[in-house]
Amino acid sequence: MKSLGKIWRQLKQDPSIDTSFFLQLLEDENLALRKLAAAHCLGLGIYVFKARRTLKNLMREKNPYISGEAGFTLEAWKRNGKKLTF
C-alpha cells in the first residue's frame, strides 16, 4: 500500500502513465487496498464512477474501519468539490 502512494505522486507529475492497473486494484480481495485504490482514483480523477461504486459497496462491509473510511472518503470528496488530495 505504501507503493500506491508513490505511484500516486508519480501519476500527478506525469499523467501519461498507464493507469489501467487501478481497475484491478478496485476489484482486489483486500478491502483496505480496494478502499485506498478507490480514494486514489477519485484524487486523480480517473475511473470515478467505478471508484464511487467501490466505496459505496465498501460502506456496506461489516468491518467498521473499512465501512467508515469508505464513507468518510466519499464525503470528503463531495465536500471538497469532488477533489481529493493526499
PyMOL Python script that loads the backbone (N, CA, C, O; Angstrom):
from pymol import cmd

cmd.read_pdbstr("""\
ATOM      1  N   MET A   1       0.815  -1.191   0.000  1.00  0.00           N
ATOM      2  CA  MET A   1       0.000   0.000   0.000  1.00  0.00           C
ATOM      3  C   MET A   1       0.863   1.260   0.000  1.00  0.00           C
ATOM      4  O   MET A   1       0.454   2.293  -0.531  1.00  0.00           O
ATOM      5  N   LYS A   2       2.062   1.177   0.598  1.00  0.00           N
ATOM      6  CA  LYS A   2       2.966   2.326   0.549  1.00  0.00           C
ATOM      7  C   LYS A   2       3.362   2.630  -0.887  1.00  0.00           C
ATOM      8  O   LYS A   2       3.525   3.789  -1.268  1.00  0.00           O
ATOM      9  N   SER A   3       3.513   1.581  -1.674  1.00  0.00           N
ATOM     10  CA  SER A   3       3.880   1.757  -3.081  1.00  0.00           C
ATOM     11  C   SER A   3       2.810   2.519  -3.840  1.00  0.00           C
ATOM     12  O   SER A   3       3.114   3.262  -4.773  1.00  0.00           O
ATOM     13  N   LEU A   4       1.556   2.339  -3.444  1.00  0.00           N
ATOM     14  CA  LEU A   4       0.466   3.040  -4.115  1.00  0.00           C
ATOM     15  C   LEU A   4       0.594   4.549  -3.927  1.00  0.00           C
ATOM     16  O   LEU A   4       0.281   5.316  -4.838  1.00  0.00           O
ATOM     17  N   GLY A   5       1.046   4.975  -2.768  1.00  0.00           N
ATOM     18  CA  GLY A   5       1.272   6.401  -2.529  1.00  0.00           C
ATOM     19  C   GLY A   5       2.356   6.958  -3.443  1.00  0.00           C
ATOM     20  O   GLY A   5       2.221   8.061  -3.972  1.00  0.00           O
ATOM     21  N   LYS A   6       3.411   6.209  -3.626  1.00  0.00           N
ATOM     22  CA  LYS A   6       4.488   6.639  -4.525  1.00  0.00           C
ATOM     23  C   LYS A   6       3.996   6.712  -5.960  1.00  0.00           C
ATOM     24  O   LYS A   6       4.316   7.646  -6.696  1.00  0.00           O
ATOM     25  N   ILE A   7       3.214   5.716  -6.345  1.00  0.00           N
ATOM     26  CA  ILE A   7       2.665   5.706  -7.707  1.00  0.00           C
ATOM     27  C   ILE A   7       1.746   6.899  -7.906  1.00  0.00           C
ATOM     28  O   ILE A   7       1.770   7.537  -8.958  1.00  0.00           O
ATOM     29  N   TRP A   8       0.938   7.201  -6.902  1.00  0.00           N
ATOM     30  CA  TRP A   8       0.017   8.344  -6.993  1.00  0.00           C
ATOM     31  C   TRP A   8       0.789   9.633  -7.256  1.00  0.00           C
ATOM     32  O   TRP A   8       0.398  10.438  -8.101  1.00  0.00           O
ATOM     33  N   ARG A   9       1.881   9.822  -6.531  1.00  0.00           N
ATOM     34  CA  ARG A   9       2.689  11.043  -6.724  1.00  0.00           C
ATOM     35  C   ARG A   9       3.284  11.085  -8.130  1.00  0.00           C
ATOM     36  O   ARG A   9       3.337  12.147  -8.749  1.00  0.00           O
ATOM     37  N   GLN A  10       3.728   9.941  -8.631  1.00  0.00           N
ATOM     38  CA  GLN A  10       4.275   9.893  -9.994  1.00  0.00           C
ATOM     39  C   GLN A  10       3.198  10.217 -11.024  1.00  0.00           C
ATOM     40  O   GLN A  10       3.458  10.920 -12.001  1.00  0.00           O
ATOM     41  N   LEU A  11       1.990   9.703 -10.803  1.00  0.00           N
ATOM     42  CA  LEU A  11       0.895   9.962 -11.742  1.00  0.00           C
ATOM     43  C   LEU A  11       0.485  11.432 -11.746  1.00  0.00           C
ATOM     44  O   LEU A  11       0.098  11.976 -12.780  1.00  0.00           O
ATOM     45  N   LYS A  12       0.573  12.066 -10.583  1.00  0.00           N
ATOM     46  CA  LYS A  12       0.251  13.501 -10.524  1.00  0.00           C
ATOM     47  C   LYS A  12       1.258  14.296 -11.345  1.00  0.00           C
ATOM     48  O   LYS A  12       0.902  15.308 -11.949  1.00  0.00           O
ATOM     49  N   GLN A  13       2.508  13.850 -11.373  1.00  0.00           N
ATOM     50  CA  GLN A  13       3.553  14.549 -12.121  1.00  0.00           C
ATOM     51  C   GLN A  13       3.532  14.204 -13.598  1.00  0.00           C
ATOM     52  O   GLN A  13       3.854  15.048 -14.434  1.00  0.00           O
ATOM     53  N   ASP A  14       3.158  12.977 -13.932  1.00  0.00           N
ATOM     54  CA  ASP A  14       3.179  12.525 -15.330  1.00  0.00           C
ATOM     55  C   ASP A  14       1.877  11.802 -15.662  1.00  0.00           C
ATOM     56  O   ASP A  14       1.802  10.579 -15.538  1.00  0.00           O
ATOM     57  N   PRO A  15       0.847  12.542 -16.084  1.00  0.00           N
ATOM     58  CA  PRO A  15      -0.452  11.929 -16.349  1.00  0.00           C
ATOM     59  C   PRO A  15      -0.472  10.994 -17.562  1.00  0.00           C
ATOM     60  O   PRO A  15      -1.500  10.374 -17.835  1.00  0.00           O
ATOM     61  N   SER A  16       0.636  10.882 -18.291  1.00  0.00           N
ATOM     62  CA  SER A  16       0.662   9.984 -19.447  1.00  0.00           C
ATOM     63  C   SER A  16       0.907   8.523 -19.046  1.00  0.00           C
ATOM     64  O   SER A  16       0.831   7.634 -19.894  1.00  0.00           O
ATOM     65  N   ILE A  17       1.196   8.268 -17.775  1.00  0.00           N
ATOM     66  CA  ILE A  17       1.436   6.906 -17.297  1.00  0.00           C
ATOM     67  C   ILE A  17       0.132   6.114 -17.358  1.00  0.00           C
ATOM     68  O   ILE A  17      -0.930   6.628 -17.008  1.00  0.00           O
ATOM     69  N   ASP A  18       0.216   4.864 -17.804  1.00  0.00           N
ATOM     70  CA  ASP A  18      -0.957   3.988 -17.898  1.00  0.00           C
ATOM     71  C   ASP A  18      -1.532   3.732 -16.504  1.00  0.00           C
ATOM     72  O   ASP A  18      -0.809   3.307 -15.602  1.00  0.00           O
ATOM     73  N   THR A  19      -2.812   3.986 -16.327  1.00  0.00           N
ATOM     74  CA  THR A  19      -3.458   3.838 -15.028  1.00  0.00           C
ATOM     75  C   THR A  19      -4.407   2.643 -14.970  1.00  0.00           C
ATOM     76  O   THR A  19      -5.136   2.481 -13.991  1.00  0.00           O
ATOM     77  N   SER A  20      -4.407   1.817 -15.990  1.00  0.00           N
ATOM     78  CA  SER A  20      -5.383   0.725 -16.043  1.00  0.00           C
ATOM     79  C   SER A  20      -5.215  -0.283 -14.901  1.00  0.00           C
ATOM     80  O   SER A  20      -6.150  -1.026 -14.603  1.00  0.00           O
ATOM     81  N   PHE A  21      -4.059  -0.322 -14.264  1.00  0.00           N
ATOM     82  CA  PHE A  21      -3.859  -1.239 -13.141  1.00  0.00           C
ATOM     83  C   PHE A  21      -4.806  -0.928 -11.990  1.00  0.00           C
ATOM     84  O   PHE A  21      -5.105  -1.799 -11.173  1.00  0.00           O
ATOM     85  N   PHE A  22      -5.283   0.329 -11.925  1.00  0.00           N
ATOM     86  CA  PHE A  22      -6.231   0.689 -10.875  1.00  0.00           C
ATOM     87  C   PHE A  22      -7.523  -0.119 -10.986  1.00  0.00           C
ATOM     88  O   PHE A  22      -8.158  -0.413  -9.974  1.00  0.00           O
ATOM     89  N   LEU A  23      -7.910  -0.475 -12.197  1.00  0.00           N
ATOM     90  CA  LEU A  23      -9.129  -1.264 -12.380  1.00  0.00           C
ATOM     91  C   LEU A  23      -9.018  -2.617 -11.674  1.00  0.00           C
ATOM     92  O   LEU A  23      -9.998  -3.112 -11.118  1.00  0.00           O
ATOM     93  N   GLN A  24      -7.835  -3.206 -11.697  1.00  0.00           N
ATOM     94  CA  GLN A  24      -7.621  -4.463 -10.978  1.00  0.00           C
ATOM     95  C   GLN A  24      -7.623  -4.237  -9.474  1.00  0.00           C
ATOM     96  O   GLN A  24      -8.170  -5.043  -8.721  1.00  0.00           O
ATOM     97  N   LEU A  25      -7.017  -3.151  -9.040  1.00  0.00           N
ATOM     98  CA  LEU A  25      -6.972  -2.864  -7.608  1.00  0.00           C
ATOM     99  C   LEU A  25      -8.366  -2.604  -7.037  1.00  0.00           C
ATOM    100  O   LEU A  25      -8.639  -2.924  -5.880  1.00  0.00           O
ATOM    101  N   LEU A  26      -9.240  -2.027  -7.850  1.00  0.00           N
ATOM    102  CA  LEU A  26     -10.609  -1.763  -7.394  1.00  0.00           C
ATOM    103  C   LEU A  26     -11.416  -3.049  -7.209  1.00  0.00           C
ATOM    104  O   LEU A  26     -12.501  -3.024  -6.627  1.00  0.00           O
ATOM    105  N   GLU A  27     -10.893  -4.161  -7.699  1.00  0.00           N
ATOM    106  CA  GLU A  27     -11.546  -5.466  -7.563  1.00  0.00           C
ATOM    107  C   GLU A  27     -10.781  -6.403  -6.621  1.00  0.00           C
ATOM    108  O   GLU A  27     -11.177  -7.555  -6.445  1.00  0.00           O
ATOM    109  N   ASP A  28      -9.699  -5.925  -6.021  1.00  0.00           N
ATOM    110  CA  ASP A  28      -8.847  -6.782  -5.203  1.00  0.00           C
ATOM    111  C   ASP A  28      -9.621  -7.344  -4.009  1.00  0.00           C
ATOM    112  O   ASP A  28     -10.559  -6.718  -3.513  1.00  0.00           O
ATOM    113  N   GLU A  29      -9.218  -8.526  -3.558  1.00  0.00           N
ATOM    114  CA  GLU A  29      -9.896  -9.137  -2.414  1.00  0.00           C
ATOM    115  C   GLU A  29      -9.557  -8.431  -1.098  1.00  0.00           C
ATOM    116  O   GLU A  29     -10.318  -8.520  -0.134  1.00  0.00           O
ATOM    117  N   ASN A  30      -8.426  -7.737  -1.055  1.00  0.00           N
ATOM    118  CA  ASN A  30      -8.037  -6.983   0.138  1.00  0.00           C
ATOM    119  C   ASN A  30      -8.878  -5.702   0.189  1.00  0.00           C
ATOM    120  O   ASN A  30      -8.701  -4.809  -0.639  1.00  0.00           O
ATOM    121  N   LEU A  31      -9.779  -5.617   1.148  1.00  0.00           N
ATOM    122  CA  LEU A  31     -10.709  -4.499   1.228  1.00  0.00           C
ATOM    123  C   LEU A  31     -10.004  -3.164   1.472  1.00  0.00           C
ATOM    124  O   LEU A  31     -10.403  -2.135   0.927  1.00  0.00           O
ATOM    125  N   ALA A  32      -8.958  -3.191   2.293  1.00  0.00           N
ATOM    126  CA  ALA A  32      -8.225  -1.949   2.569  1.00  0.00           C
ATOM    127  C   ALA A  32      -7.538  -1.434   1.302  1.00  0.00           C
ATOM    128  O   ALA A  32      -7.524  -0.231   1.040  1.00  0.00           O
ATOM    129  N   LEU A  33      -6.977  -2.343   0.533  1.00  0.00           N
ATOM    130  CA  LEU A  33      -6.338  -1.953  -0.720  1.00  0.00           C
ATOM    131  C   LEU A  33      -7.378  -1.418  -1.703  1.00  0.00           C
ATOM    132  O   LEU A  33      -7.143  -0.423  -2.388  1.00  0.00           O
ATOM    133  N   ARG A  34      -8.513  -2.079  -1.765  1.00  0.00           N
ATOM    134  CA  ARG A  34      -9.595  -1.626  -2.640  1.00  0.00           C
ATOM    135  C   ARG A  34     -10.039  -0.210  -2.259  1.00  0.00           C
ATOM    136  O   ARG A  34     -10.258   0.632  -3.130  1.00  0.00           O
ATOM    137  N   LYS A  35     -10.170   0.045  -0.957  1.00  0.00           N
ATOM    138  CA  LYS A  35     -10.577   1.362  -0.467  1.00  0.00           C
ATOM    139  C   LYS A  35      -9.542   2.414  -0.824  1.00  0.00           C
ATOM    140  O   LYS A  35      -9.892   3.505  -1.276  1.00  0.00           O
ATOM    141  N   LEU A  36      -8.286   2.098  -0.628  1.00  0.00           N
ATOM    142  CA  LEU A  36      -7.212   3.033  -0.938  1.00  0.00           C
ATOM    143  C   LEU A  36      -7.132   3.310  -2.438  1.00  0.00           C
ATOM    144  O   LEU A  36      -6.937   4.454  -2.848  1.00  0.00           O
ATOM    145  N   ALA A  37      -7.278   2.283  -3.245  1.00  0.00           N
ATOM    146  CA  ALA A  37      -7.251   2.460  -4.700  1.00  0.00           C
ATOM    147  C   ALA A  37      -8.402   3.364  -5.147  1.00  0.00           C
ATOM    148  O   ALA A  37      -8.218   4.229  -6.004  1.00  0.00           O
ATOM    149  N   ALA A  38      -9.574   3.165  -4.572  1.00  0.00           N
ATOM    150  CA  ALA A  38     -10.730   3.997  -4.927  1.00  0.00           C
ATOM    151  C   ALA A  38     -10.476   5.457  -4.552  1.00  0.00           C
ATOM    152  O   ALA A  38     -10.795   6.364  -5.321  1.00  0.00           O
ATOM    153  N   ALA A  39      -9.909   5.676  -3.384  1.00  0.00           N
ATOM    154  CA  ALA A  39      -9.602   7.052  -2.970  1.00  0.00           C
ATOM    155  C   ALA A  39      -8.592   7.687  -3.918  1.00  0.00           C
ATOM    156  O   ALA A  39      -8.731   8.855  -4.282  1.00  0.00           O
ATOM    157  N   HIS A  40      -7.594   6.937  -4.315  1.00  0.00           N
ATOM    158  CA  HIS A  40      -6.595   7.461  -5.244  1.00  0.00           C
ATOM    159  C   HIS A  40      -7.212   7.758  -6.606  1.00  0.00           C
ATOM    160  O   HIS A  40      -6.861   8.752  -7.242  1.00  0.00           O
ATOM    161  N   CYS A  41      -8.117   6.912  -7.051  1.00  0.00           N
ATOM    162  CA  CYS A  41      -8.796   7.172  -8.325  1.00  0.00           C
ATOM    163  C   CYS A  41      -9.577   8.486  -8.256  1.00  0.00           C
ATOM    164  O   CYS A  41      -9.547   9.284  -9.194  1.00  0.00           O
ATOM    165  N   LEU A  42     -10.267   8.701  -7.154  1.00  0.00           N
ATOM    166  CA  LEU A  42     -11.004   9.966  -7.014  1.00  0.00           C
ATOM    167  C   LEU A  42     -10.038  11.141  -6.985  1.00  0.00           C
ATOM    168  O   LEU A  42     -10.312  12.185  -7.577  1.00  0.00           O
ATOM    169  N   GLY A  43      -8.916  10.980  -6.305  1.00  0.00           N
ATOM    170  CA  GLY A  43      -7.924  12.052  -6.234  1.00  0.00           C
ATOM    171  C   GLY A  43      -7.301  12.368  -7.579  1.00  0.00           C
ATOM    172  O   GLY A  43      -6.963  13.518  -7.863  1.00  0.00           O
ATOM    173  N   LEU A  44      -7.151  11.347  -8.403  1.00  0.00           N
ATOM    174  CA  LEU A  44      -6.569  11.529  -9.732  1.00  0.00           C
ATOM    175  C   LEU A  44      -7.613  11.873 -10.786  1.00  0.00           C
ATOM    176  O   LEU A  44      -7.271  12.280 -11.896  1.00  0.00           O
ATOM    177  N   GLY A  45      -8.888  11.707 -10.437  1.00  0.00           N
ATOM    178  CA  GLY A  45      -9.963  11.966 -11.386  1.00  0.00           C
ATOM    179  C   GLY A  45     -10.070  10.897 -12.468  1.00  0.00           C
ATOM    180  O   GLY A  45     -10.469  11.184 -13.597  1.00  0.00           O
ATOM    181  N   ILE A  46      -9.708   9.655 -12.115  1.00  0.00           N
ATOM    182  CA  ILE A  46      -9.775   8.548 -13.075  1.00  0.00           C
ATOM    183  C   ILE A  46     -10.740   7.489 -12.548  1.00  0.00           C
ATOM    184  O   ILE A  46     -10.859   7.296 -11.338  1.00  0.00           O
ATOM    185  N   TYR A  47     -11.412   6.818 -13.444  1.00  0.00           N
ATOM    186  CA  TYR A  47     -12.333   5.736 -13.091  1.00  0.00           C
ATOM    187  C   TYR A  47     -13.262   6.144 -11.947  1.00  0.00           C
ATOM    188  O   TYR A  47     -13.534   5.363 -11.036  1.00  0.00           O
ATOM    189  N   VAL A  48     -13.738   7.382 -12.021  1.00  0.00           N
ATOM    190  CA  VAL A  48     -14.524   7.967 -10.929  1.00  0.00           C
ATOM    191  C   VAL A  48     -15.797   7.165 -10.656  1.00  0.00           C
ATOM    192  O   VAL A  48     -16.116   6.895  -9.498  1.00  0.00           O
ATOM    193  N   PHE A  49     -16.525   6.782 -11.702  1.00  0.00           N
ATOM    194  CA  PHE A  49     -17.769   6.036 -11.489  1.00  0.00           C
ATOM    195  C   PHE A  49     -17.489   4.732 -10.745  1.00  0.00           C
ATOM    196  O   PHE A  49     -18.174   4.407  -9.775  1.00  0.00           O
ATOM    197  N   LYS A  50     -16.492   3.996 -11.197  1.00  0.00           N
ATOM    198  CA  LYS A  50     -16.154   2.709 -10.574  1.00  0.00           C
ATOM    199  C   LYS A  50     -15.627   2.913  -9.152  1.00  0.00           C
ATOM    200  O   LYS A  50     -15.939   2.127  -8.257  1.00  0.00           O
ATOM    201  N   ALA A  51     -14.839   3.952  -8.944  1.00  0.00           N
ATOM    202  CA  ALA A  51     -14.309   4.242  -7.603  1.00  0.00           C
ATOM    203  C   ALA A  51     -15.442   4.579  -6.635  1.00  0.00           C
ATOM    204  O   ALA A  51     -15.453   4.104  -5.500  1.00  0.00           O
ATOM    205  N   ARG A  52     -16.385   5.388  -7.078  1.00  0.00           N
ATOM    206  CA  ARG A  52     -17.531   5.730  -6.219  1.00  0.00           C
ATOM    207  C   ARG A  52     -18.345   4.486  -5.897  1.00  0.00           C
ATOM    208  O   ARG A  52     -18.748   4.286  -4.751  1.00  0.00           O
ATOM    209  N   ARG A  53     -18.587   3.659  -6.887  1.00  0.00           N
ATOM    210  CA  ARG A  53     -19.352   2.433  -6.671  1.00  0.00           C
ATOM    211  C   ARG A  53     -18.612   1.507  -5.704  1.00  0.00           C
ATOM    212  O   ARG A  53     -19.228   0.884  -4.840  1.00  0.00           O
ATOM    213  N   THR A  54     -17.300   1.421  -5.853  1.00  0.00           N
ATOM    214  CA  THR A  54     -16.493   0.592  -4.951  1.00  0.00           C
ATOM    215  C   THR A  54     -16.624   1.082  -3.515  1.00  0.00           C
ATOM    216  O   THR A  54     -16.830   0.284  -2.601  1.00  0.00           O
ATOM    217  N   LEU A  55     -16.507   2.376  -3.315  1.00  0.00           N
ATOM    218  CA  LEU A  55     -16.618   2.927  -1.962  1.00  0.00           C
ATOM    219  C   LEU A  55     -18.015   2.731  -1.392  1.00  0.00           C
ATOM    220  O   LEU A  55     -18.164   2.431  -0.208  1.00  0.00           O
ATOM    221  N   LYS A  56     -19.033   2.898  -2.219  1.00  0.00           N
ATOM    222  CA  LYS A  56     -20.405   2.674  -1.735  1.00  0.00           C
ATOM    223  C   LYS A  56     -20.599   1.221  -1.320  1.00  0.00           C
ATOM    224  O   LYS A  56     -21.256   0.949  -0.315  1.00  0.00           O
ATOM    225  N   ASN A  57     -20.040   0.293  -2.074  1.00  0.00           N
ATOM    226  CA  ASN A  57     -20.125  -1.120  -1.699  1.00  0.00           C
ATOM    227  C   ASN A  57     -19.352  -1.394  -0.419  1.00  0.00           C
ATOM    228  O   ASN A  57     -19.804  -2.171   0.422  1.00  0.00           O
ATOM    229  N   LEU A  58     -18.201  -0.769  -0.263  1.00  0.00           N
ATOM    230  CA  LEU A  58     -17.402  -0.961   0.948  1.00  0.00           C
ATOM    231  C   LEU A  58     -18.093  -0.394   2.182  1.00  0.00           C
ATOM    232  O   LEU A  58     -17.849  -0.857   3.297  1.00  0.00           O
ATOM    233  N   MET A  59     -18.942   0.590   1.994  1.00  0.00           N
ATOM    234  CA  MET A  59     -19.687   1.159   3.122  1.00  0.00           C
ATOM    235  C   MET A  59     -20.635   0.120   3.736  1.00  0.00           C
ATOM    236  O   MET A  59     -21.072   0.282   4.876  1.00  0.00           O
ATOM    237  N   ARG A  60     -20.949  -0.925   3.004  1.00  0.00           N
ATOM    238  CA  ARG A  60     -21.846  -1.986   3.490  1.00  0.00           C
ATOM    239  C   ARG A  60     -21.100  -3.113   4.207  1.00  0.00           C
ATOM    240  O   ARG A  60     -21.724  -4.046   4.710  1.00  0.00           O
ATOM    241  N   GLU A  61     -19.781  -3.030   4.254  1.00  0.00           N
ATOM    242  CA  GLU A  61     -18.977  -4.081   4.888  1.00  0.00           C
ATOM    243  C   GLU A  61     -19.210  -4.099   6.404  1.00  0.00           C
ATOM    244  O   GLU A  61     -19.525  -3.075   7.010  1.00  0.00           O
ATOM    245  N   LYS A  62     -19.050  -5.265   6.989  1.00  0.00           N
ATOM    246  CA  LYS A  62     -19.221  -5.414   8.439  1.00  0.00           C
ATOM    247  C   LYS A  62     -18.069  -4.809   9.220  1.00  0.00           C
ATOM    248  O   LYS A  62     -18.240  -4.400  10.368  1.00  0.00           O
ATOM    249  N   ASN A  63     -16.894  -4.748   8.601  1.00  0.00           N
ATOM    250  CA  ASN A  63     -15.725  -4.176   9.259  1.00  0.00           C
ATOM    251  C   ASN A  63     -15.936  -2.667   9.395  1.00  0.00           C
ATOM    252  O   ASN A  63     -15.990  -1.968   8.384  1.00  0.00           O
ATOM    253  N   PRO A  64     -16.057  -2.148  10.627  1.00  0.00           N
ATOM    254  CA  PRO A  64     -16.358  -0.728  10.797  1.00  0.00           C
ATOM    255  C   PRO A  64     -15.240   0.198  10.300  1.00  0.00           C
ATOM    256  O   PRO A  64     -15.507   1.328   9.890  1.00  0.00           O
ATOM    257  N   TYR A  65     -14.008  -0.273  10.335  1.00  0.00           N
ATOM    258  CA  TYR A  65     -12.907   0.543   9.820  1.00  0.00           C
ATOM    259  C   TYR A  65     -13.073   0.747   8.316  1.00  0.00           C
ATOM    260  O   TYR A  65     -12.985   1.871   7.823  1.00  0.00           O
ATOM    261  N   ILE A  66     -13.309  -0.329   7.600  1.00  0.00           N
ATOM    262  CA  ILE A  66     -13.456  -0.258   6.147  1.00  0.00           C
ATOM    263  C   ILE A  66     -14.692   0.556   5.777  1.00  0.00           C
ATOM    264  O   ILE A  66     -14.611   1.467   4.953  1.00  0.00           O
ATOM    265  N   SER A  67     -15.825   0.236   6.378  1.00  0.00           N
ATOM    266  CA  SER A  67     -17.066   0.923   6.017  1.00  0.00           C
ATOM    267  C   SER A  67     -17.014   2.399   6.394  1.00  0.00           C
ATOM    268  O   SER A  67     -17.480   3.256   5.643  1.00  0.00           O
ATOM    269  N   GLY A  68     -16.452   2.687   7.550  1.00  0.00           N
ATOM    270  CA  GLY A  68     -16.350   4.086   7.983  1.00  0.00           C
ATOM    271  C   GLY A  68     -15.419   4.901   7.112  1.00  0.00           C
ATOM    272  O   GLY A  68     -15.753   6.013   6.703  1.00  0.00           O
ATOM    273  N   GLU A  69     -14.254   4.353   6.827  1.00  0.00           N
ATOM    274  CA  GLU A  69     -13.296   5.063   5.979  1.00  0.00           C
ATOM    275  C   GLU A  69     -13.835   5.271   4.565  1.00  0.00           C
ATOM    276  O   GLU A  69     -13.604   6.316   3.957  1.00  0.00           O
ATOM    277  N   ALA A  70     -14.546   4.285   4.048  1.00  0.00           N
ATOM    278  CA  ALA A  70     -15.138   4.423   2.711  1.00  0.00           C
ATOM    279  C   ALA A  70     -16.140   5.572   2.714  1.00  0.00           C
ATOM    280  O   ALA A  70     -16.155   6.390   1.794  1.00  0.00           O
ATOM    281  N   GLY A  71     -16.968   5.633   3.738  1.00  0.00           N
ATOM    282  CA  GLY A  71     -17.941   6.721   3.856  1.00  0.00           C
ATOM    283  C   GLY A  71     -17.270   8.073   4.015  1.00  0.00           C
ATOM    284  O   GLY A  71     -17.675   9.046   3.378  1.00  0.00           O
ATOM    285  N   PHE A  72     -16.250   8.144   4.857  1.00  0.00           N
ATOM    286  CA  PHE A  72     -15.530   9.405   5.058  1.00  0.00           C
ATOM    287  C   PHE A  72     -14.864   9.874   3.771  1.00  0.00           C
ATOM    288  O   PHE A  72     -14.848  11.068   3.471  1.00  0.00           O
ATOM    289  N   THR A  73     -14.322   8.938   3.022  1.00  0.00           N
ATOM    290  CA  THR A  73     -13.654   9.281   1.763  1.00  0.00           C
ATOM    291  C   THR A  73     -14.642   9.879   0.775  1.00  0.00           C
ATOM    292  O   THR A  73     -14.365  10.911   0.163  1.00  0.00           O
ATOM    293  N   LEU A  74     -15.784   9.242   0.620  1.00  0.00           N
ATOM    294  CA  LEU A  74     -16.802   9.767  -0.294  1.00  0.00           C
ATOM    295  C   LEU A  74     -17.292  11.137   0.160  1.00  0.00           C
ATOM    296  O   LEU A  74     -17.469  12.043  -0.654  1.00  0.00           O
ATOM    297  N   GLU A  75     -17.507  11.279   1.446  1.00  0.00           N
ATOM    298  CA  GLU A  75     -17.994  12.552   1.986  1.00  0.00           C
ATOM    299  C   GLU A  75     -16.969  13.665   1.767  1.00  0.00           C
ATOM    300  O   GLU A  75     -17.331  14.773   1.371  1.00  0.00           O
ATOM    301  N   ALA A  76     -15.692  13.376   2.024  1.00  0.00           N
ATOM    302  CA  ALA A  76     -14.637  14.377   1.812  1.00  0.00           C
ATOM    303  C   ALA A  76     -14.539  14.756   0.346  1.00  0.00           C
ATOM    304  O   ALA A  76     -14.344  15.926   0.017  1.00  0.00           O
ATOM    305  N   TRP A  77     -14.671  13.782  -0.529  1.00  0.00           N
ATOM    306  CA  TRP A  77     -14.610  14.026  -1.976  1.00  0.00           C
ATOM    307  C   TRP A  77     -15.744  14.956  -2.396  1.00  0.00           C
ATOM    308  O   TRP A  77     -15.527  15.894  -3.163  1.00  0.00           O
ATOM    309  N   LYS A  78     -16.943  14.702  -1.903  1.00  0.00           N
ATOM    310  CA  LYS A  78     -18.095  15.548  -2.241  1.00  0.00           C
ATOM    311  C   LYS A  78     -17.934  16.948  -1.635  1.00  0.00           C
ATOM    312  O   LYS A  78     -18.189  17.951  -2.301  1.00  0.00           O
ATOM    313  N   ARG A  79     -17.517  17.004  -0.392  1.00  0.00           N
ATOM    314  CA  ARG A  79     -17.392  18.275   0.327  1.00  0.00           C
ATOM    315  C   ARG A  79     -16.311  19.173  -0.290  1.00  0.00           C
ATOM    316  O   ARG A  79     -16.439  20.397  -0.262  1.00  0.00           O
ATOM    317  N   ASN A  80     -15.269  18.588  -0.836  1.00  0.00           N
ATOM    318  CA  ASN A  80     -14.159  19.354  -1.395  1.00  0.00           C
ATOM    319  C   ASN A  80     -14.313  19.598  -2.891  1.00  0.00           C
ATOM    320  O   ASN A  80     -13.317  19.753  -3.598  1.00  0.00           O
ATOM    321  N   GLY A  81     -15.532  19.634  -3.374  1.00  0.00           N
ATOM    322  CA  GLY A  81     -15.749  19.923  -4.782  1.00  0.00           C
ATOM    323  C   GLY A  81     -15.315  18.806  -5.688  1.00  0.00           C
ATOM    324  O   GLY A  81     -14.841  19.034  -6.801  1.00  0.00           O
ATOM    325  N   LYS A  82     -15.482  17.574  -5.196  1.00  0.00           N
ATOM    326  CA  LYS A  82     -15.123  16.370  -5.944  1.00  0.00           C
ATOM    327  C   LYS A  82     -13.642  16.335  -6.290  1.00  0.00           C
ATOM    328  O   LYS A  82     -13.240  15.967  -7.394  1.00  0.00           O
ATOM    329  N   LYS A  83     -12.841  16.736  -5.291  1.00  0.00           N
ATOM    330  CA  LYS A  83     -11.395  16.683  -5.395  1.00  0.00           C
ATOM    331  C   LYS A  83     -10.844  16.100  -4.101  1.00  0.00           C
ATOM    332  O   LYS A  83     -11.349  16.401  -3.019  1.00  0.00           O
ATOM    333  N   LEU A  84      -9.835  15.287  -4.203  1.00  0.00           N
ATOM    334  CA  LEU A  84      -9.129  14.772  -3.027  1.00  0.00           C
ATOM    335  C   LEU A  84      -7.653  15.030  -3.197  1.00  0.00           C
ATOM    336  O   LEU A  84      -7.123  14.938  -4.305  1.00  0.00           O
ATOM    337  N   THR A  85      -6.993  15.350  -2.116  1.00  0.00           N
ATOM    338  CA  THR A  85      -5.540  15.490  -2.126  1.00  0.00           C
ATOM    339  C   THR A  85      -4.989  14.627  -1.009  1.00  0.00           C
ATOM    340  O   THR A  85      -5.654  14.392   0.000  1.00  0.00           O
ATOM    341  N   PHE A  86      -3.776  14.163  -1.202  1.00  0.00           N
ATOM    342  CA  PHE A  86      -3.130  13.316  -0.201  1.00  0.00           C
ATOM    343  C   PHE A  86      -1.857  13.965   0.281  1.00  0.00           C
ATOM    344  O   PHE A  86      -1.162  13.406   1.129  1.00  0.00           O
TER     345      PHE A  86
END
""", "prot")
cmd.dss("prot")
cmd.show_as("cartoon", "prot")
cmd.util.cbc("prot")
cmd.orient("prot")
